[in-house]
Amino acid sequence: TAVCLDAGMLYTAVCLDAGMLYTAVCLDAEYKAFYTLTVSAIDQGNAGTRKQSSAKVKIQVVDTNDNDPLFESAVMEVMLDENESAGKSVTKVSARDKDSGENAYISYSIANLNPVPFEIDYFSGVITTTKVLDFETMRRNYVLQIRASDWGQPYRRQTEMQLKIKIRDVNDNRPQFERVDCVGFIPRFIPIGTEILTLSALDFDAGNMISYRTVSGNDDGCFNLDSTSGVLSVTCDLGDLIAVEREVNVTATDGTHFADVMSVRIKLVNAKKPAEAVGDAFNFECRDTGIARRLTEGLAAAEKNNIPGHGKEEFSMMPSRYGDNVHTPEFINFPNEIQVNESVPLRTTLTRIKARDRDLGYNGNLIFGITSGDHDSVFRLEPKTGELKVYGYFDRERETEYLLNITVYDQGRPQKSVSKILPITVLDVNDNAPKFERPLASFRVTENAHNGTAIFRVNATDADLEENAHIAYSLITDTDHFRVDPVSGILYVSAPLDRETQELYELKIRAYDRAADPKDVESLHSEALVRVFIDDVNDNAPSFSTSTYTVKAREDIPVGSVVAVLDATDPDLGHGGDVRYSLFGEMEVDSPFVIDPLTGTVRTAKPLDYEERQVHTLTIKARDRGTPSLFSEVTLIIDVADVNENLNAPEFEDFVVAVSVSENQPIGTLVTTVKATDADPPGDDSRVGYSIRAGDGLGYFSIDDQGNIRTLAVLDAETKTHYWLTVYAQDHGVAPLHSRLEVFVSVSNVNDNIPLSHEPVYYPHVPENSPADTVILQVTADDADLDPDQTLSFRITAGNPESFFNIDPVTGVISTTGRKLDRENQAEHILEITVSDSGSKPLSSTSRVVIIVDDVNDNAPMFEQSFYHVIIPATRRQDSSVSQNEVESSEMEIGIETLLYNGTWESLDIGNDLGEPLFRILAVDKDAGDNGKIEYSLKSGRGKGKFGIHPKTGVIYTHKQFAVGQEYDLLVRATDQGSPNKSSNARVTVQVISVPEESQHAPVINQPNNRVEVTEGDSIGFLVALIQATDEDNDFLWYRITDGDPRSEFVMGG
């Protein structure tokens, strides 16, 4: 069984029998996306002996698109000033989606059914205007339906919010006069304070107060313009005025903007009329601007656009493409019943549940599930496809039918579902083997049991049905002594038994079902083990290993000596196998021999005499103590041997001898000869033979009858330095006698091993210019020969023709001599070192020492030339406004040498514009590494500020122009990067020559496609190719590399 052990039980459950893990509640990836469960498997042993193991199960909850995007607020209000330019950002809306991945990606749109002067960024939610808005003539309030949609599959989820935008009035209109360019006739005699004209200005902005003021033409203050009403009145006696016409310029303002200045022309009339007739003379003729009409039309349009309640229809929202969740899911062709064999494989699809929902989107997206009836967790209903699959093992004997409650849900809100019961019948298959009541049984039977004796009846049962439970029995153990009845299962004896041949029979009896057809491939079986023990009866007589025994006995052995030991065996048990021995026949009385009745030991009872009787023949009887008693007989022949007179053993002169033999001698080399003498009279008693019987030299040495010891193998002193041999000398008497000699064989060393250095090749380093006796390396070597007096000597046998190195012949230390090493001349020296031993015939070997000479900064950079004369073309005509003499007048006052050697060294900043390349000079440093890296600098002398040099490539650049006839002296320095660094100088003279004003022909390169090969070891300055060109005008030619050399690895001579 299995059970969850941690907090994951709140969200998962385990079927205790099947081990199927399934959800216990609805999972939410937004709440928790990962679970780690500890699942334990526990066996069904007794308490205290149960075993279990655990496993970690990591579950990832995969997100589905089950959350709508949510705005921070369902309704939002913002203010926007009128007259903002198109594309003005109004506000930014933001929505969040609890899902993850693409299910949480959100895009925005304006869902208004009618067009609005706004747009929204699809991804950021920033709302901007699409045109200029006007408070005075257009709508002053907008309601935007903002829709947020996620990118989920298979359908998107969306939500809406309202964004209310109020247009804020801005003082963006200037006041405008209704009438302008007014001209009127005024009598001079009118009284002070008379109102002669009322000005009227209009402003399209709402609520703006207009004030009036004079701009010019009223310096004497004869007229007054009321700032509020716009009434122009007389404030002086017009009869006193000399001029006959006045022009008063006025304007109107709303506090921010001013109207265009308008003029009021007043013509003074001298007519003298009564005061009551004055009003008739105040006629002003003005030009109508039409502003009143336009204002009226604008107000009418604004009133129409902002009618209360009109916006509800205008700002209506486009309906969702999916609509509301109206319909309930419904099954299609739901099966009435499913029958399935209990042996169906896992993941078999039983059926596909079909359903439909007339709604759209998630409202019609269906999820299938088993809500009850699967208590064994053997089914899985695919949530999306409705496929009903087998995910556990059926067992008809445990459960014959399942009633699954199939439910299909839509994903609308509110969610709707429908359920239906699906009966599933489990059909029987032959999946249970017969089961024995006693799978292990033991019985006893005597070995004299008759054929047909019944021993035991086996019994088996089968949990399957009908023919799957019909059982038959068979004996599968290969034996002729037993048989089993196929129907009843009774075990019988079928052949005579013999305990002495086989005491125990382990019989395997098989019970198989579907007995009607024993060869049925679907038949199952089980086996029981029956142990039959055979009990003994006394059915075997004692037996000897042979019918006749022959032994020898010396005539001088004392009475009671053992002559022979007879042994008879009886395989029976108990008294039936207990054997007693006795002499039989005439030997029972007055015999020179007696026999022990228990052990069968035959001893002498009287002295033997070879001269009286040479052979004795005895009959021995062996009888067991069984009932009835059984016996057998054997003949014992005793030959009496004459007594031997060999009294003396061979003797060596010493007990131990030491000899030596050289290693590497061929097989059969004589090592030494040993000798033993026997004091017996001549004959077999004194004839001596030799043998090697012990010692660690067995197998390496041999000895012959003459005592010559020879080698049987090639000996190696380095492997083993000595051997011990135990040599026996034995005579050939009837009772042979022997003596022993220990031989110590020392293996002498021979110079047969070549001395070898510890390394085949050495790679030491030494700085160049090292002083004499600088130790570079010690070569060490070993010689495997075992010679304490042997020494090794070292010498240089090759690779040192100029005697740069010396080696100590004793220590092997290699050191420098008085000769100076120069890496630039030879960077590597390969020495052959010979190591020799001091043998009489010396042996030697060689090894290599590759001495790498390390660089030191002992070489300064060297220019190809110490003086360069460079000719460059002029970039300015001779008749330039600045002549050569004027250019050089200030420089000629100072000597060239002073300018060059008192100036500062300069090089270009390669990060800036370098200018036009003129020519390149090159220096070479034979050193390596930083010691050979060169940086260039120059002193310009008279050309100060005109030239610069690239610090890495040596290319000289200029930003300046040059006139014909100018000449400059430069001093270029090349400095290496060693420590301390070294440098050298080169002098460069630059001559500027004229370029032909008109050249008819371009130069022609003789070989335009020239392919050459270089090797990577070519030195700097190596001539790669010679480029030649001709010019029909015979002009002076310059050469330059223009492309293909990005790292400036080549230089072109001019």
Secondary structure by P-SEA (a helix, b strand, c coil): cccccccccccccccccccbbbbccccccccccbbbbbbbbbcccccccccbbbbbbbbbbcccccccccccccbbbbbbbcccccccccbbbbbbbcccccccbbbbbbcccccccccccccccbbbbcbbbbccccccbbbbbbbbbccccccccbbbbbbbbbbbbcccccccccccccccccccccccccccbbbbbbbcccbbbbbbbbccccccccccccccccbbbbccccccccccbbbbbbccccccccccbbbbbbbbbcccccccccccccbbbbbbcaaaaaaaaaaaaaaaacccccccccccccccccccccccccccccccbbbbbcccccccccbbbbbcccccccccbbbbbbccccccccccccccccbbbbcbbbbcccccccccbbbbbbccccccbbbbbbbbbbbbcccccccccccccccccccccccccccbbbbbbbcccccccbbbbbbcccccccccccccbbbbbcbbbbcccccccbbbbbbbccccccccccccbbbbbbbbbbbbcccccccccccbbbbbbbcccccccccbbbbbbbcccccccbbbbbbccccccccccccccccbbbbbcbbbbcccccbbbbbbbbbbcccccccbbbbbbbbbbccccccccccccccbbbbbbbcccccccccbbbbbbbccccccccbbbbbbccccccccccccccbbbbbcccccccccccbbbbbbbbcccccccbbbbbbbbbbbbcccccccccccbbbbbbbcccccccccbbbbbccccccccbbbbbbbccccccccccccccccbbbbccbbbbcccccbbbbbbbbbcccccccbbbbbbbbbbbbcccccccccccbbbbbbbbcccccccccccccccccccccaaaaaaabbbbbcccccccccccbbbbbbbcccccccbbbbbbbbccccccccccccccbbbbcccccccbbbbbbbbbbcccccccbbbbbbbbbbbbccccccccccccccbbbbbbccccccccccbbbbbbbccccbbbbbbccccccccccccc
